[in-house]
């Protein structure tokens, strides 16, 4: 009887331990997902840019490759967020907002964040090498190297921080074409690169305006920039992006015009209106995350839909 009672007690203790462990494991998983910034994953939709521009998006092979590349790029971005938050955990705990991040709050232990981040950084390029192409793997590796360098030091270097974040957007736009072996035109790279710089510098400008008189309220490097300089950068980037797009639209490339309307040229109107509308928020100092600006402003969203329609008709030569 004594042995039976002892066995039952041991089983009860084990059940209690499992019950206590389950919430911890669930909380850890939720914390890892939160640290991976699901809200930021929408940026990785840019992987469809090059295939869509080339009119090669809708074959089964293309869709499969683009979906795979989206997942792999998301894994790489999650790796960077995990390592960044693990590295900045102590500083984040002193920040009024960042202290709620899972790593800083203790929901995700620092060693776990480092471990998961490194595993994702190794697995994603490896999978890309086998299932996509060596060039895709190389581009993901370059992205990781650049972003880890940003986390370690480049985010504290003037201008370099803008260049690195912009390059991250450009790599997202390039990788779909690289995975499918699609040549990337100079106008595509110029428009995408300077369009990204426009949004990045507009965001920095907005942060600088909002933190005026609140030193330490946000990223320290903003105290090194002047609002006048950041305004110059986003205005210059917007101008070059518009110029690059217009040169693409006006260049027929030797292809005879057979569509119902000159959609390439007409799409310039929507593109320029979108830039002008976005510049309203930049000028006000309210251009935060690009996806938030686009999704929250109905007029900008409608202009975007119109541009996508005309761009699609131009690519399809309909």
PLY file of the C-alpha trace (Angstrom):
ply
format ascii 1.0
element vertex 318
property float x
property float y
property float z
element edge 317
property int vertex1
property int vertex2
end_header
0.00 0.00 0.00
2.81 2.36 0.88
4.47 1.72 -2.48
1.19 2.35 -4.30
0.65 5.61 -2.45
4.21 6.72 -3.22
3.80 5.86 -6.89
0.54 7.78 -7.09
2.16 10.78 -5.41
5.05 10.70 -7.89
2.64 10.55 -10.83
0.66 13.47 -9.43
3.83 15.54 -9.06
4.82 14.74 -12.65
1.39 15.83 -13.90
1.71 19.08 -12.00
5.18 19.69 -13.47
3.87 19.08 -16.98
1.01 21.50 -16.38
3.43 24.17 -15.21
5.84 23.53 -18.08
3.13 23.78 -20.75
2.35 27.49 -20.16
6.08 28.27 -20.08
6.64 26.51 -23.39
3.60 28.21 -24.90
4.78 31.57 -23.61
8.26 30.98 -25.02
6.85 30.12 -28.45
4.64 33.21 -28.45
7.61 35.28 -27.39
9.76 33.94 -30.22
7.00 34.69 -32.74
6.58 38.22 -31.38
10.34 38.78 -31.56
10.25 37.68 -35.21
8.01 40.75 -35.83
5.07 39.20 -37.79
3.87 42.73 -38.59
7.07 43.31 -40.57
6.58 40.22 -42.75
4.41 42.22 -45.14
7.62 43.91 -46.36
8.76 40.57 -47.77
5.92 40.69 -50.30
8.47 42.72 -52.28
9.92 39.37 -53.42
7.22 39.30 -56.11
8.37 42.63 -57.59
10.87 41.38 -60.17
8.79 38.40 -61.41
5.70 40.63 -61.63
7.62 43.32 -63.53
8.81 40.70 -66.01
5.34 39.19 -66.42
6.57 35.79 -65.21
4.71 35.51 -61.93
1.79 33.24 -62.73
3.34 29.94 -63.75
3.27 27.13 -61.19
7.07 27.07 -60.97
7.26 30.83 -60.44
4.59 30.84 -57.74
6.27 27.95 -55.92
9.69 29.60 -56.03
8.35 33.00 -54.95
6.45 31.45 -52.03
9.59 29.57 -50.96
11.74 32.68 -51.25
9.19 34.64 -49.19
9.43 32.06 -46.39
13.23 31.96 -46.52
13.58 35.74 -46.49
11.14 35.92 -43.59
13.29 33.39 -41.72
16.40 35.49 -42.37
14.68 38.66 -41.18
13.46 36.82 -38.05
17.02 35.68 -37.40
18.24 39.28 -37.49
15.47 40.46 -35.13
16.25 37.68 -32.64
19.97 38.39 -32.57
19.39 42.15 -32.43
16.98 41.90 -29.48
19.30 39.50 -27.65
22.23 41.86 -28.11
20.23 44.95 -27.06
18.34 43.29 -24.19
20.00 45.34 -21.44
19.54 48.65 -23.25
15.94 47.78 -24.18
15.04 47.19 -20.51
15.77 50.87 -19.85
13.57 52.00 -22.77
9.93 52.91 -22.01
8.60 50.99 -25.05
11.26 48.44 -25.97
11.30 47.02 -22.44
8.10 45.18 -23.38
9.87 43.19 -26.10
9.89 39.46 -25.20
13.68 39.20 -24.82
13.99 42.36 -22.73
10.98 41.33 -20.62
12.47 37.90 -19.92
9.80 35.95 -21.80
12.50 34.70 -24.18
15.89 34.01 -22.54
18.82 35.69 -24.25
20.66 32.40 -25.01
17.49 30.99 -26.60
17.10 34.07 -28.80
20.72 33.78 -29.93
20.39 30.05 -30.57
17.18 30.28 -32.62
18.54 33.28 -34.53
21.75 31.46 -35.50
19.85 28.30 -36.50
17.56 30.30 -38.81
20.57 32.14 -40.26
22.21 28.82 -41.16
19.12 26.91 -42.31
17.59 29.54 -44.65
20.58 29.99 -47.03
21.25 26.23 -46.94
17.69 25.43 -47.99
17.90 28.12 -50.68
21.05 26.53 -52.11
19.27 23.18 -52.54
15.74 24.26 -53.48
16.35 27.55 -55.32
19.79 28.42 -56.68
23.29 29.20 -55.42
22.74 32.86 -56.31
19.62 32.98 -54.13
21.57 31.46 -51.25
24.38 33.97 -51.81
21.94 36.89 -51.76
20.37 35.67 -48.50
23.83 35.24 -46.99
24.79 38.75 -48.08
21.57 40.10 -46.55
22.32 38.36 -43.25
25.90 39.59 -43.21
24.85 43.16 -43.91
22.07 43.11 -41.32
24.25 41.56 -38.61
26.89 44.21 -39.34
24.11 46.78 -38.92
23.15 45.30 -35.54
26.76 45.28 -34.36
27.97 48.67 -35.51
26.57 50.16 -38.72
23.37 51.39 -37.08
25.57 53.85 -35.20
27.25 55.20 -38.37
25.78 58.23 -40.10
24.43 57.60 -43.63
25.56 53.95 -43.45
22.44 53.16 -41.41
20.23 54.61 -44.17
22.16 52.73 -46.84
21.91 49.37 -45.04
18.16 49.58 -44.41
17.59 50.71 -48.00
19.72 47.85 -49.30
17.60 45.43 -47.29
14.50 46.58 -49.17
16.35 46.40 -52.49
17.48 42.83 -51.79
13.89 41.84 -51.08
12.87 43.21 -54.46
15.80 41.53 -56.22
15.61 38.03 -54.78
12.46 36.94 -56.62
14.15 37.71 -59.93
17.39 36.05 -58.83
15.54 32.87 -57.79
13.82 32.65 -61.20
16.82 33.72 -63.26
15.09 36.90 -64.45
17.44 39.71 -65.62
17.01 42.82 -63.48
16.79 46.05 -65.48
18.68 49.16 -64.46
15.43 51.13 -64.19
13.94 48.50 -61.87
16.97 48.71 -59.57
17.12 52.52 -59.63
13.40 52.98 -58.98
13.26 50.33 -56.26
16.45 51.46 -54.55
15.64 55.16 -54.42
11.97 54.45 -53.64
13.15 52.48 -50.62
15.54 55.27 -49.61
12.65 57.73 -49.88
10.53 55.73 -47.43
13.42 54.97 -45.06
14.60 58.58 -44.87
11.00 59.82 -44.56
10.57 57.53 -41.57
13.82 58.78 -40.01
12.73 62.37 -40.64
9.39 61.71 -38.94
11.14 60.15 -35.95
13.49 63.13 -35.72
10.56 65.57 -35.80
8.62 63.66 -33.17
11.61 63.29 -30.82
12.51 67.00 -30.90
13.22 67.97 -27.31
12.98 64.35 -26.13
16.59 63.16 -26.21
16.87 59.44 -25.67
13.25 58.74 -26.55
14.22 56.83 -29.67
17.29 55.68 -31.65
20.33 57.66 -30.51
21.72 58.22 -34.00
18.85 60.59 -34.80
20.47 63.19 -32.58
23.35 63.23 -35.09
21.10 64.05 -38.04
19.41 67.37 -38.61
15.82 67.45 -39.83
17.00 69.62 -42.72
19.44 66.92 -43.86
16.87 64.14 -43.62
14.38 66.27 -45.54
16.99 66.76 -48.26
17.57 62.98 -48.44
13.91 62.01 -48.82
13.29 64.76 -51.36
16.34 63.73 -53.40
15.38 60.03 -53.23
11.79 60.76 -54.27
13.03 62.78 -57.25
15.40 60.06 -58.48
12.76 57.34 -57.99
10.25 59.30 -60.07
12.87 60.02 -62.74
13.89 56.35 -62.93
10.28 55.21 -63.22
9.48 57.76 -65.92
12.52 56.70 -67.95
11.33 53.09 -67.72
7.81 54.09 -68.76
8.99 56.14 -71.73
11.45 53.53 -72.97
9.70 51.16 -75.36
12.75 48.97 -75.73
12.04 48.16 -79.36
8.77 46.41 -78.52
5.88 47.55 -80.77
2.98 49.21 -78.99
-0.04 46.90 -79.39
-2.01 47.50 -76.19
-5.37 49.28 -76.06
-3.86 52.28 -74.25
-0.28 53.31 -73.45
-0.44 51.81 -69.95
3.29 52.21 -69.32
3.08 55.96 -69.80
-0.24 56.29 -67.98
1.14 54.44 -64.96
3.51 57.38 -64.45
0.55 59.47 -63.28
-0.40 56.98 -60.56
3.24 56.51 -59.49
3.87 60.25 -59.19
0.58 60.77 -57.31
1.56 57.99 -54.89
4.93 59.63 -54.22
3.29 63.04 -53.74
0.69 61.58 -51.38
3.33 59.76 -49.34
5.36 62.98 -49.21
2.43 64.66 -47.42
2.97 62.36 -44.44
6.74 62.74 -44.65
6.41 66.52 -44.60
4.09 66.37 -41.57
6.52 64.10 -39.75
3.98 61.27 -39.55
5.53 58.80 -42.02
6.20 55.86 -39.75
6.36 52.27 -40.97
5.70 52.28 -44.75
3.08 49.53 -44.51
1.18 51.50 -41.87
1.16 54.64 -44.01
-0.12 52.77 -47.08
-2.77 50.70 -45.30
-4.12 53.51 -43.12
-4.54 56.12 -45.85
-7.46 55.25 -48.11
-6.46 57.67 -50.87
-2.92 56.29 -51.03
-4.27 52.73 -51.05
-6.61 53.55 -53.97
-3.77 55.19 -55.90
-1.71 52.09 -55.25
-4.46 49.83 -56.60
-4.76 51.99 -59.73
-1.00 51.88 -60.25
-0.89 48.09 -59.82
-3.70 47.72 -62.39
-2.00 49.93 -64.97
1.41 48.41 -64.32
-0.06 44.94 -64.77
-1.75 45.91 -68.02
1.52 47.40 -69.26
3.48 44.22 -68.48
0.77 42.06 -70.08
0.68 44.44 -73.10
-3.11 44.25 -73.01
0 1
1 2
2 3
3 4
4 5
5 6
6 7
7 8
8 9
9 10
10 11
11 12
12 13
13 14
14 15
15 16
16 17
17 18
18 19
19 20
20 21
21 22
22 23
23 24
24 25
25 26
26 27
27 28
28 29
29 30
30 31
31 32
32 33
33 34
34 35
35 36
36 37
37 38
38 39
39 40
40 41
41 42
42 43
43 44
44 45
45 46
46 47
47 48
48 49
49 50
50 51
51 52
52 53
53 54
54 55
55 56
56 57
57 58
58 59
59 60
60 61
61 62
62 63
63 64
64 65
65 66
66 67
67 68
68 69
69 70
70 71
71 72
72 73
73 74
74 75
75 76
76 77
77 78
78 79
79 80
80 81
81 82
82 83
83 84
84 85
85 86
86 87
87 88
88 89
89 90
90 91
91 92
92 93
93 94
94 95
95 96
96 97
97 98
98 99
99 100
100 101
101 102
102 103
103 104
104 105
105 106
106 107
107 108
108 109
109 110
110 111
111 112
112 113
113 114
114 115
115 116
116 117
117 118
118 119
119 120
120 121
121 122
122 123
123 124
124 125
125 126
126 127
127 128
128 129
129 130
130 131
131 132
132 133
133 134
134 135
135 136
136 137
137 138
138 139
139 140
140 141
141 142
142 143
143 144
144 145
145 146
146 147
147 148
148 149
149 150
150 151
151 152
152 153
153 154
154 155
155 156
156 157
157 158
158 159
159 160
160 161
161 162
162 163
163 164
164 165
165 166
166 167
167 168
168 169
169 170
170 171
171 172
172 173
173 174
174 175
175 176
176 177
177 178
178 179
179 180
180 181
181 182
182 183
183 184
184 185
185 186
186 187
187 188
188 189
189 190
190 191
191 192
192 193
193 194
194 195
195 196
196 197
197 198
198 199
199 200
200 201
201 202
202 203
203 204
204 205
205 206
206 207
207 208
208 209
209 210
210 211
211 212
212 213
213 214
214 215
215 216
216 217
217 218
218 219
219 220
220 221
221 222
222 223
223 224
224 225
225 226
226 227
227 228
228 229
229 230
230 231
231 232
232 233
233 234
234 235
235 236
236 237
237 238
238 239
239 240
240 241
241 242
242 243
243 244
244 245
245 246
246 247
247 248
248 249
249 250
250 251
251 252
252 253
253 254
254 255
255 256
256 257
257 258
258 259
259 260
260 261
261 262
262 263
263 264
264 265
265 266
266 267
267 268
268 269
269 270
270 271
271 272
272 273
273 274
274 275
275 276
276 277
277 278
278 279
279 280
280 281
281 282
282 283
283 284
284 285
285 286
286 287
287 288
288 289
289 290
290 291
291 292
292 293
293 294
294 295
295 296
296 297
297 298
298 299
299 300
300 301
301 302
302 303
303 304
304 305
305 306
306 307
307 308
308 309
309 310
310 311
311 312
312 313
313 314
314 315
315 316
316 317
